[in-house]
Amino acid sequence: TSGVLHVESNGDPLGRLILCVHGLSANCRSFDRFVPVLAGAGHHVVTMDLRGRGRSEITPPGSYGWDSHVRDLLEIAELYGSDSFDVIGHSMGGFIGMSLAAQYPRRCSRLVLIDAVGEPEPSALVPIMKSINRLGRTYPSVPAALSYMRGAGTIAPWDEFWDRYFAWELEPVDDTVRIRTDLAAVSEDAAYASTHDVYGLWPRLRARRSSPISFSN
């Protein structure tokens, strides 16, 4: 099922395309610290809110799962006229990137994984569940919503980056604010992950020699 995605393009449109894919309940602001560095190095950096997250459209039940996100990424690459591109994936975004690279090895040239390497320790799942618990709620105001998320204790130290990150997904409703990221969308993707062999993707990936993604200080 198709929908409208919020997509942001930064850097040189003629530079090497890098797609930055966020985690399970995250949004495109996840990469705000990366984007200026990569764009400054001459790359074309594209971030997005995955379907059901941030300011992208919430699509019907049954339209999520890694394969759906992979198709969305391929459409974004086609929008920018790129036959091949690099992917930076955080957490679930890394698994989506691995799935894309395994299915379409000629499209994904380089893959960078953040928090998506090796089997996670059980303790790592606790902050993920706390983060998901913020969804499906309304709050009296934006400051109240940010205070709730700051008080959850999953992020320390807290700074302005996190204010922008969480404020991005808030929208006014009557005299309150609510989170746009859809709990059902996140739950469907979590269920998808639980029924698929994440680590079965590793043998399908092939490393080859290439120049590294360059960064500048």
N, C-alpha and C positions, 0 to 999 in steps of 0.2 A: 504494500500500500504506500502510495506516495504522500509526501507532505512537504512543507516549506521549512528549510533549515536556515538558521541565522549563521552567516559565514562572514569572516573578516579577513581581508587581504592586506598584507603589509610587505614592504620592501620592494625590490626591483621586479616588476612583472615579467621581465625577461630572464631573471635569475632562476636557479635550480629550485623547483617547487618542493616545499616541505609541508606535509600535512601533519598538524599537531592534534592528537586525539586524546581527549580527557577520560577520566575514570567514571566509575559506575554512577555516582550521583553528583558528579562535578559539572563544570561548565567551561566555556572558552577562556574565562579569566584565569584559569589554571596556568596558562603559559605566558602571562603578562611579563614575567621576568626574563623569559627566553626570547620573546619576539624581538625586542630592540637589538639584542646582540646578534641574532641570526640575520635580521634584516640589514643591520649595519655591515655584515660580512658579505652582502651582495645576494643573499638568497631571497626567494619569493616565499614568504611564510603565510600559510593559511590556517586559521583556527576556526572552529565551529562549535556550536552547541549541538550535540547529538540529538536526534529526534526524541522528544519528550523531556528535554532538559533546557534550562535557561530560557532563552527567548525563541527557541525552535518550536514548531508545531507539535502538539500531542497527537499522535496517530492512533488508530484503533488497536484494541487488544489483538495479539497475533502478528503484529507488524514489527516486532522488535527481534532481538537475537543478533549475534555477531554477523551473520550473513547479510542481514538487512543493513547494518551499519557499513559493512564492506561495500555493498552496492552504492550506498550514499557517498562514500569516499571516492569511488570510481567515477561517479557522476560529477563530483566537485572537480576532480582532476580533468575530466573531459571539458568542463566549463572553462577551465583555464588553458585548454589545448595542450595538455601534457600527457604524452604517451607513457612516460615513466617518471617516477617521483620518489621522494624519501618520506618516511613516516617516523614521527616521534610519538610513541604511545605511553601514556601513564596508566598503570594498573589495568583496568579492563580495556583501556585504549591500547595497551600493549598486546593484549590477547586478540583484539580486533586487528591490530597490525600484523600479528603473526598469522592470523587466518587469511588476511589479504595476501601476504607474501607467499604463503603455502599454495594458495589457489591460483594466484596470478604472479608468478615469479618474474615475469618480464615487465610487469608494471611497477613493482616495488623494488627499487634498486638498493636502498639502504634502510635498515630498520634500527631504531634506537628504542630500547626498552627501559622504562623507569618503574620501579616497584612491580616488575612483572617477570622476574628472573628467579627460578627455583621455587620450591613449595613453601608457602608462607607458614610461619609459626601460628599456632592457634591464637596466641595473644594479639596478633596483628588484626584479627577479625573483630576485636572488641571496638576499636575506634571507628571501624567501617560501619558497624551496626549503630553506634551512637550518632554518626553522621546521617545515616538514613532516617533515624528517628526524628530529625528536624522536618521531614517532609510531611505533607498532608495536614499542615497546621496553619492557623491564622494567628496574627500577632497584633497587639494594639497599635504598633507603630514600627517604623524601620529601626529606630534605636532599641526598642524592646526586642525585636527579632535578633539583632546583632548581639544584644546582651545575653539572650538565651544561648546562642551558638558559642559565644565566648565562654560562658559559664559551664558548657558541657565538658570543658577541660581536655578536649581532643587535640587542640592546637596550642602550642606554647613554644616560643613567645608569640603573642598576638601582635600584629601591626596593621598599618593601613592597607596593606595588600589584602588581608582577610576581610576587612570592611568592604572593599570594592568587590571582592570575590563573592561574598554572600549577598551584598546589596543588589548585585546583578540579577539575581533570580527572584527578587521580590517585586510584587505589583500591588497597587492599591485596589481594594475591594470595599466599597462603602466607606466605613470609618475605620477599617483595619487594613492590614497588608497580609498577603499570602505568598507562599513560595510557588513559583510557576513550574519548577521541576516536578514531574508527575510521579507519585509514589508507585502507581501501577506499572508505569514504564520501567522504573528501576527494578521493581519486583520481578517483572517478566525477564529482564536481562539477567538478574541474579539466578532465577530458576533455570534459564538457558545454560548458564555456566555450570550449574550443578549437575546437568545431564550430559555434558560434553567433556571429553578428555582434553583438558587444557594442555597437558604436557605431551599429548600425542602429536601436537603440532611441531615439537622440536625436531623430530627426525625428518620432517618434510621440508625444513629450511636448509639452504645451502649457503655457506659463506664463500665469498670470493674476494680476491684482492681488488681494492679500489681506493681512491683517495678519500681520506676522512672528511666529515663535515667540519668546516673550519669555523673557529670562533675568534673573536677579537676581544681584547680586554678594554 
